[in-house]
Amino acid sequence: MDMITGVTKDPICTIGELKTMQEGTQVEVKGAVHSVRKMGEITFLILRRRDGLLQLVCEEGKTKEGYKQVHEGDTLKATGTIRSEKRSPGGLEIVTEEIVRLSESKAAFPLPVSRKKLNTSLEAKLSVRPLSLRNLRERAKFKIQEGVCRAFREYLFQQGFTEIHTPKIGAKGAEGGANLFRLDYFHKKAVLEQSPQLYKQMMTGVFDRVFETGPVFRAEKHNTKRHLNEYTSLDLEMGYIEDFTDVMKMETGFLQYMTALLDREYKPWLELLEVTLPKTDKIPSVRFDEAKALVAEVYQRPMRAPYDLEPEEEELIGRYFKETYDADFVFVTHYPSRKRPFYAMDDPADPNVTLSFDLLFRGLEVTTGGQRIHDYDELTAKIEKKNMTTEGLEDYLSAFLYGMPPHGGLGIGLERLTMQLLGEENIRETCLFPRDMKRLEP
């Protein structure tokens, strides 16, 4: 009987390990063939691996014959010796003795994924997404996105948060309204959750501080460069706050941790995409009404939509604070109660506005958050004031009936944050498999 005792060291060397070895060291490497260059009696095979590109040198009469049948897309294992070569990816190459093909590509690639940049349309890239992501620049976007998620988790663990996982099928949406995907659930009415809002609030009564990363669904009939119908939300909720600025401070701390982590451990991908990390040492804050008046005055733009910010206003607010304070981020606070959900706490000094905020990053909203109502009577009164019914909210309200701490939280759109970080123009560029009004595949 065999006994499995855990992971043993991978005999296949990483590129980092190869760089520490002396020339002439015998090694074994694996990877997918990114490109093939034939130069007379010498063939260069560029392998694509999780940690970058690696060059194999195959020479007629010195490398066993199998290499001549290798083409782009094949996966293989190679043995050979290390040799320094400044012109090669990583500054080294493997002088190959033998190649074993592990799998064979059966068709010609529809896109030139081995090129430095895919000069093709977004639609073309999305239609063959599993292939277009093999391009190093396309892949790099999601390595950086990994760093964003990793920073969110690591930072919040350090701050005493507990990670939770809430259901995505529910009886009632957190935000209400018409933008709900409705479905039949064993002959009962159900919806896809718009956010984990109600669940994470309930869990502050259990763990004090909670966070989640997961999908949320919005049945909004739009086709813009900034919206998706399914996106990933980075959510947190924290109890025992003094006021909603505690939540803003927590997000600022996360952003500082994120930029430091990316700068420290994701430099190859940042450099490949020529990304300039944003300034996060301090973030200005401005009230909603002041922000609207500011851009109307400075940019001679008439104010419309009195209860919300229009996309152009967000862009102009971002532009103003960048030009005036060299700020990449800006908090906009005290949004009108009319446009915020029932659980948002009204400002005691002015019940027409809420103790809430949005975070704009380079002129685009990437976060919505604020303080929540924690008193049962105030919460039920707000529901009544908004002409809502408590049907479907009974379990949520019961948590408040038995006492809840003062709390607040936020939700960050991962794809939007990544889009602004990378300077992309379309949010679909930073979503692995986008879902919008027209796209359900792949």
C-alpha positions as CSV (number, residue, x, y, z in Angstrom):
1,M,0.0,0.0,0.0
2,D,1.3,3.5,-0.9
3,M,1.2,6.3,1.6
4,I,0.9,9.9,0.4
5,T,2.9,12.1,2.8
6,G,2.6,15.5,1.2
7,V,4.3,17.7,-1.4
8,T,7.9,16.9,-2.3
9,K,10.2,19.4,-3.8
10,D,9.5,19.9,-7.5
11,P,12.6,18.7,-9.5
12,I,11.8,21.2,-12.2
13,C,13.8,24.3,-11.6
14,T,12.3,27.8,-11.5
15,I,13.9,30.6,-13.5
16,G,15.0,32.2,-10.3
17,E,16.7,29.0,-9.2
18,L,18.4,28.6,-12.6
19,K,19.9,32.1,-12.2
20,T,21.7,31.1,-9.0
21,M,23.3,28.0,-10.6
22,Q,26.8,27.9,-12.2
23,E,27.2,27.5,-16.0
24,G,27.3,24.0,-17.1
25,T,25.0,22.7,-14.4
26,Q,22.7,19.9,-15.7
27,V,19.0,20.7,-15.3
28,E,15.6,19.6,-16.3
29,V,12.9,22.1,-17.3
30,K,9.3,22.0,-18.5
31,G,7.0,24.5,-20.3
32,A,4.9,25.3,-23.3
33,V,6.5,26.3,-26.6
34,H,5.8,30.1,-26.9
35,S,7.7,30.5,-30.2
36,V,10.1,28.6,-32.5
37,R,13.1,30.3,-34.3
38,K,15.0,28.2,-36.8
39,M,18.5,29.6,-37.7
40,G,20.1,27.0,-40.0
41,E,21.6,24.2,-37.8
42,I,20.4,25.9,-34.6
43,T,16.8,26.1,-33.4
44,F,15.7,28.3,-30.5
45,L,12.7,27.2,-28.6
46,I,11.2,29.8,-26.2
47,L,9.3,28.2,-23.4
48,R,6.4,29.9,-21.6
49,R,6.3,29.1,-18.0
50,R,4.4,30.5,-15.0
51,D,7.5,32.5,-14.0
52,G,8.4,33.9,-17.4
53,L,10.2,32.9,-20.6
54,L,13.1,30.5,-21.0
55,Q,15.2,29.9,-24.1
56,L,16.3,26.5,-25.2
57,V,19.1,26.1,-27.7
58,C,18.8,23.0,-29.9
59,E,21.7,22.2,-32.2
60,E,21.9,19.7,-35.0
61,G,24.1,16.8,-34.1
62,K,24.2,17.7,-30.4
63,T,20.5,17.6,-29.5
64,K,18.5,14.4,-30.0
65,E,16.3,14.6,-33.1
66,G,12.9,15.1,-31.5
67,Y,13.2,18.9,-31.3
68,K,12.6,19.2,-35.1
69,Q,9.0,18.2,-34.8
70,V,8.2,20.6,-32.0
71,H,6.0,23.6,-32.9
72,E,4.1,26.4,-31.1
73,G,1.7,25.3,-28.4
74,D,3.4,22.0,-27.7
75,T,4.3,21.2,-24.1
76,L,7.6,19.6,-23.4
77,K,10.3,18.5,-20.9
78,A,13.9,19.2,-21.7
79,T,17.3,18.3,-20.2
80,G,20.5,20.3,-20.8
81,T,23.0,22.6,-19.3
82,I,22.9,26.2,-18.2
83,R,24.7,28.9,-20.2
84,S,24.8,32.6,-19.7
85,E,23.4,34.7,-22.6
86,K,22.5,38.4,-22.0
87,R,20.3,38.5,-25.1
88,S,18.0,35.7,-23.8
89,P,15.0,36.1,-21.6
90,G,16.3,36.1,-18.0
91,G,19.9,36.4,-19.2
92,L,20.4,32.6,-19.6
93,E,19.6,29.7,-21.9
94,I,19.6,25.9,-21.7
95,V,21.9,24.1,-24.1
96,T,19.5,21.2,-24.8
97,E,20.5,17.6,-25.0
98,E,17.1,15.9,-25.2
99,I,13.5,17.0,-25.6
100,V,10.4,14.9,-24.7
101,R,7.1,16.2,-26.0
102,L,4.4,16.0,-23.3
103,S,1.5,17.1,-25.6
104,E,1.0,18.4,-29.1
105,S,-0.8,21.4,-30.4
106,K,-3.2,20.1,-33.1
107,A,-4.1,23.4,-34.8
108,A,-2.7,26.7,-36.0
109,F,-3.1,29.6,-33.5
110,P,-5.9,32.0,-34.5
111,L,-3.9,34.9,-32.8
112,P,-0.2,35.6,-32.7
113,V,0.1,35.1,-29.0
114,S,3.9,35.0,-29.0
115,R,4.1,38.6,-30.1
116,K,5.0,41.3,-27.6
117,K,1.5,42.8,-27.9
118,L,-1.7,41.5,-29.5
119,N,-2.6,44.2,-32.0
120,T,-6.2,42.9,-32.4
121,S,-9.6,44.0,-31.3
122,L,-11.0,43.3,-27.8
123,E,-13.8,41.1,-29.4
124,A,-11.2,39.0,-31.1
125,K,-9.3,38.5,-27.9
126,L,-12.4,37.6,-25.9
127,S,-13.7,35.1,-28.5
128,V,-10.6,33.0,-28.0
129,R,-9.9,34.0,-24.4
130,P,-8.1,30.8,-23.3
131,L,-5.6,31.4,-26.1
132,S,-5.3,35.2,-26.0
133,L,-4.4,35.0,-22.3
134,R,-1.2,33.1,-23.3
135,N,0.2,36.4,-24.6
136,L,2.5,37.7,-21.9
137,R,1.0,41.1,-21.7
138,E,-2.6,39.8,-21.5
139,R,-1.5,37.3,-18.8
140,A,0.4,40.0,-16.8
141,K,-2.9,41.9,-16.2
142,F,-4.1,39.0,-14.1
143,K,-0.9,38.5,-12.3
144,I,-1.2,42.1,-11.1
145,Q,-4.9,41.5,-10.3
146,E,-3.8,38.5,-8.2
147,G,-1.6,40.9,-6.3
148,V,-4.5,43.2,-5.6
149,C,-6.6,40.3,-4.2
150,R,-3.6,39.0,-2.2
151,A,-3.0,42.4,-0.7
152,F,-6.6,42.7,0.3
153,R,-6.6,39.4,2.1
154,E,-3.2,39.8,3.7
155,Y,-3.8,43.3,5.0
156,L,-7.2,42.5,6.4
157,F,-5.9,39.3,8.2
158,Q,-3.4,41.6,9.8
159,Q,-6.2,43.9,10.9
160,G,-8.1,41.1,12.7
161,F,-10.7,40.4,10.0
162,T,-12.2,36.9,9.4
163,E,-12.8,35.7,5.9
164,I,-16.4,34.6,5.2
165,H,-18.2,33.1,2.2
166,T,-21.8,34.1,1.7
167,P,-24.4,32.5,-0.6
168,K,-24.9,33.9,-4.1
169,I,-28.5,32.7,-4.4
170,G,-30.9,34.5,-2.1
171,A,-34.6,35.3,-1.6
172,K,-34.1,39.1,-1.8
173,G,-31.4,41.4,-3.2
174,A,-29.4,43.6,-0.8
175,E,-30.0,46.7,-2.8
176,G,-33.5,46.1,-4.0
177,G,-34.7,47.7,-7.3
178,A,-35.1,46.2,-10.7
179,N,-31.5,45.2,-11.4
180,L,-31.9,41.7,-10.2
181,F,-31.4,38.4,-12.0
182,R,-34.4,36.4,-11.0
183,L,-34.5,32.6,-11.2
184,D,-36.7,29.7,-10.3
185,Y,-35.3,27.8,-7.3
186,F,-37.2,24.5,-6.8
187,H,-40.5,26.3,-7.6
188,K,-39.6,29.3,-5.4
189,K,-38.6,32.8,-6.4
190,A,-35.0,33.6,-5.9
191,V,-32.4,36.1,-7.1
192,L,-28.7,36.2,-7.7
193,E,-27.2,38.4,-5.0
194,Q,-26.2,42.0,-5.9
195,S,-23.7,42.0,-3.0
196,P,-23.0,40.2,0.2
197,Q,-24.1,43.3,2.1
198,L,-26.8,41.9,4.3
199,Y,-24.8,38.8,5.2
200,K,-21.6,40.6,6.1
201,Q,-23.6,43.1,8.3
202,M,-25.1,40.2,10.2
203,M,-21.6,38.6,10.6
204,T,-20.3,41.8,12.3
205,G,-22.4,40.6,15.2
206,V,-20.4,37.3,15.2
207,F,-16.8,38.1,14.2
208,D,-16.7,42.0,14.6
209,R,-14.6,42.3,11.4
210,V,-15.3,40.3,8.2
211,F,-14.3,40.3,4.6
212,E,-15.1,38.4,1.4
213,T,-14.0,38.3,-2.2
214,G,-16.6,36.9,-4.6
215,P,-18.9,37.4,-7.5
216,V,-21.9,39.8,-7.5
217,F,-24.5,40.1,-10.1
218,R,-26.3,43.2,-11.5
219,A,-29.0,42.9,-14.1
220,E,-28.4,46.4,-15.5
221,K,-29.1,46.8,-19.2
222,H,-26.1,48.8,-20.1
223,N,-23.3,48.3,-22.6
224,T,-20.5,50.7,-21.4
225,K,-16.8,50.4,-20.9
226,R,-17.1,50.5,-17.1
227,H,-19.9,48.0,-16.3
228,L,-20.2,44.2,-16.1
229,N,-23.2,42.2,-15.2
230,E,-21.0,39.9,-13.1
231,Y,-18.0,41.2,-11.4
232,T,-15.8,40.4,-8.4
233,S,-16.3,42.5,-5.3
234,L,-13.8,43.0,-2.5
235,D,-16.0,43.5,0.5
236,L,-15.3,44.3,4.1
237,E,-17.5,45.1,7.2
238,M,-16.1,46.3,10.5
239,G,-17.8,46.7,13.9
240,Y,-17.3,49.1,16.8
241,I,-16.3,52.0,14.6
242,E,-16.4,55.6,15.8
243,D,-17.7,56.9,12.5
244,F,-17.6,56.2,8.8
245,T,-14.1,57.7,8.4
246,D,-12.8,54.6,10.2
247,V,-13.8,52.6,7.0
248,M,-12.1,55.2,4.8
249,K,-8.9,54.9,6.9
250,M,-9.0,51.1,6.6
251,E,-9.3,51.3,2.8
252,T,-6.4,53.8,2.7
253,G,-4.3,51.3,4.7
254,F,-5.2,48.6,2.2
255,L,-4.2,50.7,-0.8
256,Q,-0.9,51.5,0.8
257,Y,-0.3,47.8,1.5
258,M,-1.4,46.9,-2.0
259,T,1.0,49.4,-3.8
260,A,3.9,48.3,-1.5
261,L,3.3,44.6,-2.3
262,L,3.0,45.2,-6.0
263,D,6.1,47.2,-6.1
264,R,8.0,44.6,-4.1
265,E,6.8,41.3,-5.6
266,Y,5.1,42.1,-9.0
267,K,7.7,44.3,-10.6
268,P,8.3,42.1,-13.7
269,W,4.6,42.4,-14.7
270,L,4.3,46.1,-13.8
271,E,7.3,46.8,-16.0
272,L,6.0,44.7,-18.8
273,L,2.8,46.8,-18.8
274,E,4.6,50.0,-18.0
275,V,2.4,50.6,-15.0
276,T,3.0,53.6,-12.7
277,L,1.7,52.8,-9.2
278,P,-0.6,55.4,-7.7
279,K,0.2,57.6,-4.7
280,T,-1.5,56.3,-1.6
281,D,0.3,58.1,1.3
282,K,-2.7,60.3,1.8
283,I,-6.0,60.6,0.1
284,P,-8.1,63.9,0.1
285,S,-11.7,63.9,1.0
286,V,-14.5,66.2,-0.2
287,R,-18.2,66.3,0.4
288,F,-20.6,65.4,-2.4
289,D,-22.2,68.8,-2.7
290,E,-18.9,70.6,-2.6
291,A,-17.4,68.3,-5.3
292,K,-20.3,69.0,-7.6
293,A,-20.1,72.7,-7.0
294,L,-16.3,72.6,-7.5
295,V,-16.3,71.0,-11.0
296,A,-19.3,73.2,-12.0
297,E,-17.3,76.3,-11.2
298,V,-13.8,75.3,-12.3
299,Y,-14.8,73.6,-15.5
300,Q,-17.8,75.7,-16.3
301,R,-20.1,72.6,-16.4
302,P,-23.8,73.0,-15.5
303,M,-24.9,70.8,-12.6
304,R,-27.3,68.0,-13.5
305,A,-28.4,64.9,-11.6
306,P,-28.5,66.5,-8.2
307,Y,-28.5,63.2,-6.3
308,D,-25.6,61.5,-7.9
309,L,-22.4,62.0,-9.8
310,E,-22.4,61.7,-13.5
311,P,-19.4,59.9,-15.2
312,E,-18.1,63.2,-16.5
313,E,-18.2,64.7,-13.1
314,E,-16.3,61.8,-11.6
315,E,-13.7,62.4,-14.3
316,L,-13.4,66.1,-13.6
317,I,-13.2,65.6,-9.8
318,G,-10.3,63.2,-10.4
319,R,-8.7,65.7,-12.8
320,Y,-9.0,68.6,-10.3
321,F,-7.5,66.7,-7.4
322,K,-4.7,65.4,-9.5
323,E,-3.9,68.8,-10.9
324,T,-4.3,70.6,-7.5
325,Y,-3.0,68.0,-5.0
326,D,-1.2,65.4,-7.2
327,A,-3.8,62.9,-5.8
328,D,-4.7,59.7,-7.7
329,F,-7.5,58.9,-5.3
330,V,-10.2,61.1,-3.8
331,F,-13.0,60.2,-1.3
332,V,-16.4,61.8,-2.0
333,T,-18.5,61.8,1.1
334,H,-22.1,62.5,2.3
335,Y,-24.1,61.3,-0.6
336,P,-27.8,62.2,-0.6
337,S,-30.0,59.8,1.3
338,R,-32.3,59.6,-1.7
339,K,-29.7,57.7,-3.7
340,R,-28.3,55.4,-0.9
341,P,-29.8,52.1,0.2
342,F,-32.0,51.7,3.3
343,Y,-29.2,50.5,5.6
344,A,-27.1,53.7,5.0
345,M,-27.0,55.8,8.2
346,D,-28.2,59.3,7.8
347,D,-26.1,62.2,9.0
348,P,-27.6,63.3,12.4
349,A,-26.7,66.9,11.5
350,D,-28.6,66.6,8.1
351,P,-30.9,63.6,7.5
352,N,-30.9,64.5,3.8
353,V,-27.4,63.1,3.4
354,T,-25.7,59.9,4.5
355,L,-22.5,59.0,6.4
356,S,-21.3,57.4,3.2
357,F,-18.6,57.7,0.6
358,D,-17.3,56.7,-2.9
359,L,-13.7,56.4,-3.7
360,L,-12.7,57.7,-7.1
361,F,-9.5,56.4,-8.7
362,R,-8.2,58.5,-11.6
363,G,-11.7,59.8,-12.2
364,L,-13.7,56.6,-11.8
365,E,-15.7,55.3,-8.9
366,V,-14.1,52.0,-7.6
367,T,-15.6,51.8,-4.1
368,T,-18.8,52.5,-2.3
369,G,-19.0,52.4,1.4
370,G,-20.1,54.0,4.6
371,Q,-21.6,53.6,8.1
372,R,-24.7,51.4,8.5
373,I,-27.7,51.8,10.7
374,H,-27.1,49.5,13.7
375,D,-30.3,50.3,15.8
376,Y,-33.3,48.1,15.1
377,D,-35.9,50.8,15.5
378,E,-34.0,53.3,13.2
379,L,-33.5,50.6,10.6
380,T,-37.2,49.6,10.5
381,A,-38.1,53.3,10.4
382,K,-35.8,53.9,7.4
383,I,-37.3,50.9,5.6
384,E,-40.8,52.4,6.1
385,K,-39.6,55.8,5.1
386,K,-38.4,54.4,1.8
387,N,-41.8,52.7,1.3
388,M,-40.2,49.2,1.4
389,T,-41.6,46.0,2.8
390,T,-39.7,43.9,5.4
391,E,-40.7,40.7,3.5
392,G,-37.6,38.7,2.9
393,L,-35.6,40.7,5.4
394,E,-36.8,39.0,8.5
395,D,-33.6,37.1,9.2
396,Y,-31.5,40.1,8.5
397,L,-33.6,42.3,10.9
398,S,-33.5,39.7,13.6
399,A,-29.7,40.2,14.0
400,F,-30.5,43.8,14.8
401,L,-33.4,42.9,17.1
402,Y,-30.9,41.2,19.4
403,G,-28.2,44.0,19.3
404,M,-25.6,44.9,16.8
405,P,-22.4,47.0,17.2
406,P,-21.9,50.3,15.4
407,H,-20.5,49.2,12.0
408,G,-19.6,50.2,8.5
409,G,-18.0,48.7,5.4
410,L,-17.3,49.0,1.7
411,G,-17.3,47.1,-1.6
412,I,-14.5,47.5,-4.1
413,G,-15.0,46.5,-7.8
414,L,-11.9,44.4,-8.5
415,E,-12.1,44.7,-12.3
416,R,-12.6,48.5,-12.1
417,L,-9.7,48.9,-9.7
418,T,-7.5,46.8,-12.0
419,M,-8.6,48.7,-15.1
420,Q,-7.6,52.0,-13.6
421,L,-4.4,50.7,-12.1
422,L,-3.3,49.4,-15.6
423,G,-4.7,52.4,-17.5
424,E,-7.1,50.2,-19.6
425,E,-10.0,51.8,-21.4
426,N,-12.5,48.9,-21.1
427,I,-13.3,46.9,-18.0
428,R,-13.5,43.7,-20.1
429,E,-9.7,43.9,-20.5
430,T,-9.4,43.2,-16.8
431,C,-12.0,40.4,-16.5
432,L,-10.9,36.9,-17.3
433,F,-14.2,35.9,-18.8
434,P,-16.5,38.9,-19.0
435,R,-20.3,38.7,-18.7
436,D,-22.3,41.5,-20.2
437,M,-25.6,41.8,-22.1
438,K,-24.2,40.1,-25.1
439,R,-21.6,37.7,-23.8
440,L,-22.1,34.3,-22.0
441,E,-19.2,32.5,-23.6
442,P,-16.6,31.3,-23.2
